């Protein structure tokens, strides 16, 4: 006959439980240490770069990015991206970018019949264009609504609720806060500054900078934060290490990947196909263009 197996002893069970707890604690410690290392690397540079070296590297990155942008007209379908390229053309005087904007204004992207909101697509790239009245049922929602309101607040029939959302200092976090800051930038550019607007922008910009401190993934949001902080007039919030990491992550063809090793903008967003390179590339290039042409003092302050 077969004898029954002896039951596990309490001592053995206790030993196994202790091992599992120890392994779990070791795993937690390793994760915490890895996170700390990544955050430190994200914010502090241990390699001293000269001003000449940084400027040369930045110029090369801008040139290769510009060549990539003008060779990809498909990215003209994003009006916010065209706003950035329009600003790049304005601050630099680069005829290639000006021609790119002109081709956009004459393209199907802003000449579609039966779409009353198309004026906004064009006006972001060319601020002097006239704006028709946009009725309540024609007003876009979400982030597009913010940008449309910012470009012409007096031409939206139901602009009050959009303004309330846009001027909130604590309603949005993470990625939405980035887009809120961009819309506020656009609003100030089209309508001028005010004490209320400046206070809101500063509060939102500081939140964006906090996100940038902790988010070490050089994904689409990474370049976006530095570009939007600069456009908001807050170069003081932009760390030199962030710009260095942007330069380090440029691809050989001049573009930037949408994701960082497959980890994308969202905390739980993962992709294998790389995402929208046009969006990330324009944002990275815009940050560099602003530093070179709008904030040269930032370069002098951070590099000898």
N, C-alpha and C positions, 0 to 999 in steps of 0.2 A: 504494500500500500504506500501511497505517496504522503509524506509528512507535510503538514502546512508550513509555509514560509514564516519565519519569525517576524513579528511586527517591528517596524522601525523604532529604535529606542528614542526616548525623549531627548537624550543628549545629542544623538545624531541629528535630529530635526532642528535642535537649537543651533548646532554648529552650522548647518546649511543656511538657516535664516540669517545668522550673523555674517556669513560670507556674502549673501545676496545684498544685505544692507551695506556692507563694506564696498562691494563693487559699485553699487548705486551711488554711494558717496564719492567714490573716486571718479566716476563718470561725471557727476555734477561739478566736481572741482575742476576737472579737465575742460568742461564746457565753459565754465566761468573764466578760467585762465585764458582759453582761446579767444573768448569774446573780448576780454580786457586787452589782449595783444592786438587784436584787430582794430579796436577803438583807438588805442594809442597810435598805431600805424596810420590810422585815418586822419589824425589831427596833428601829429608831430613828425617833423622830418629830422633824421639824424645825419643827413648828408647835406653839407653846406654847398649851395649853388651860387655862383657869381651872377651878377646882373646881366653881364654880357652873355653868359651861357643860357640863362633863362630866356632872355629876349630872343636869342637866336633860335632856341627850341620852339618858342611860341610862334615866331614868324613862320618857321617851316610847317608847323602844325596848321596854322591859319591858311597858308597857301595850298597845302594838300587838301584841306577840308573844303576850301572854296572851289577847287577843281572838281571835287566829288559832287558838290551841291549843283553846280551849273550843268553837270553832265546827267543829272537826274531830275528832269522836269515833272516826274510823277508826284514829287512831294509838294507841288504847288496846290494840291487839293486841300491842304490844311491852312486855314486863314491865320491861325496863331503863329504858325511857322513862317508864313509870309510876312507877318508883322515883324518878326525877328530879322528876317533877311532884309526887309525894307530899312530897318534901323542900321543893319550892318552896311548897307549901301550908302546910307546917309552919312554915317560917321567916318567912313573910310574913303568915299568917293571912288570906289572900285567900279570901273565901267562894266565889268562882267556881271556884277550883282545888280547894277542898275538896269542892264539889259534883261536880266532874268526877271526882275520885278515888272518891267514893261511888258514882257511876253506873258506874264501871268495876268496882267490887267486886260490884255487883249484875248485871253484864252477862254475856253469853254467853262472854266471854273467859276468865272464871275459874269458870264454872259448867257446864263440859262434862263429861258423865258418861263414866266409863271412862278418864279420863286422870289417873292418880294424881299427876302432877307439877304439876297446876294449883294446888295449895296455894302453891307457890313464886311463881307469878304474882301471887297475891293478897298474899302476905306482904311482898313488896318494897314494895308501896304501903301496907300496913297491918301494921306489925311485931307487933302484939299477937295476930294470928290464930294459933290452934293449928296444929301441924305433925304429920302422921302419919309413921310410919316408911316410908322409901322403899327398897324392895328393890333388890338389885344390878341385876336386869334392867330395872328401871324408872328407873334413874338416867340423866339426859340426859348427852350428851357435849359436849365442847368448851366454849365460853364459857358456855353455859347451865348446864353442869355446875358450872363455877366459881361462878356466882352462886347456884345451888341449895345448894351446899356452904357458901358464905359465909353464907347466910341461916339455915341450921340444920345445922351440921356433925355433930351427934350423931344426926341423924335419917336419915343416908344409910348404908346398909349397907356400901358399899365406898368410903368417903370417903378412905382413905389415899392411893391414887394421884392423886386429884384434888388433895389437899392438897400433895403433892410437886410437882406442876406449878405450882400457884398460888403456892407460896412459893419458887419458883426465881427467882434474881436475874439470870440470864444466859441463860435458855432462849428468851426471846421478844424480838422486835424490832418496831419500827414499829407497825402497827395492832393486832396482838395484844398488844403491851405496853400500849397504852391500855386495852384491855379487862381485862387482868390488874390494872391499877391500880384500875379500878372495882370489880372483884370483891374486891380487898383492902380497899377502902373499905367495901364492904358487910359484909365479915367483921368489921372493927373495930367497925362500928356495931352489929352484932348480938351480938358476943361480947366486946367490950372490947379495950383495947390490951394489948400485951405488948412487952418489949424485942425479941424476935425479929421480931414483926410490924412494929414501927416501923422496924427496920433494913432489912427487905425493902422496905417501902413507900418509904422514902427513896431506896433504890437504884433502884427502878423509876421513881419520880417524877423523879429526875434524868435518867434515860434519856428519858422522855417530854418533858422540857423541852429536851433536846438536839435531839430530833426537831423540836420546835416552832421552834427557832432557825433551822433550815435549810429547813424546809418552808414556803415562802411562799404556797402555794395556799390560799385561804380556802374550803376545801371542808369536808365533814362532819367530817373528822378535825381540822380546825383549831379549830373551836369545842369539839370534844370534849376536846382536850388541856387547854385552860384550865379547862374545867368540872371535869375529873377531878383536875387538880392542886389546885384549890381544895377539892374534896371530900376530898382526901387530907390537907388541913391544911397545904399548902405554897404559900400566896399569895406567899411570897418568890421563888418560881420563875416567877411570872407577870409578864411584861413589860407595861407600860402600852400599848405599841404594839400588842400582840396584841389587847387589848380594843378599842382604837380601830379597828383594822381589822375586827373583828367588827361594830362599830356601823356602819362605813362600808358594809358589804356587806349590810345588812338591806334587804329588798325593800320596796316601797311598801305591800304588803298586810300587812306585819308578819312575814313568814316569811324564812327564809334558804335559799338554794339548796344542794342536796346537792353540786353540782360548781362548780368555778371556771372559767368560760369553757369548759365542756365537759370539763375535766380533773378527774377525780374522786379518790376516796380513794387508790386504788392508783397506783403510779408509772406503770403502763401502762394505766390504766383511763380510758377516754374515753366519754362519752355525749352524746347530743343531746337526750334527754328530761328532763334535770334531776335525776332520781333522787328519793329519799325526802325531801321537804321537812320532813315531820313530825319525823324523826329529827334533822336538823340544827337545826331551829327550837327544839325543846325543849332541846337541848344548849346552844345560844347563850343562850337565856333563862335556863337554870339557872346558867350562869356569871355572868350579870348579877344574878340574885337573890341569889346567894351573896355577891357583892361588896357589894351594898347592905345586906343584913341580917346577914351573918356576918362580913364583913371591911371595915367602914367605915374602919378605920385604914389599909387599903391605899389607899383613895381619898385620904385626907389626906396620905399619904406621897408619892403621885405627882402630886398636883395642889394648887396653892396657892390 
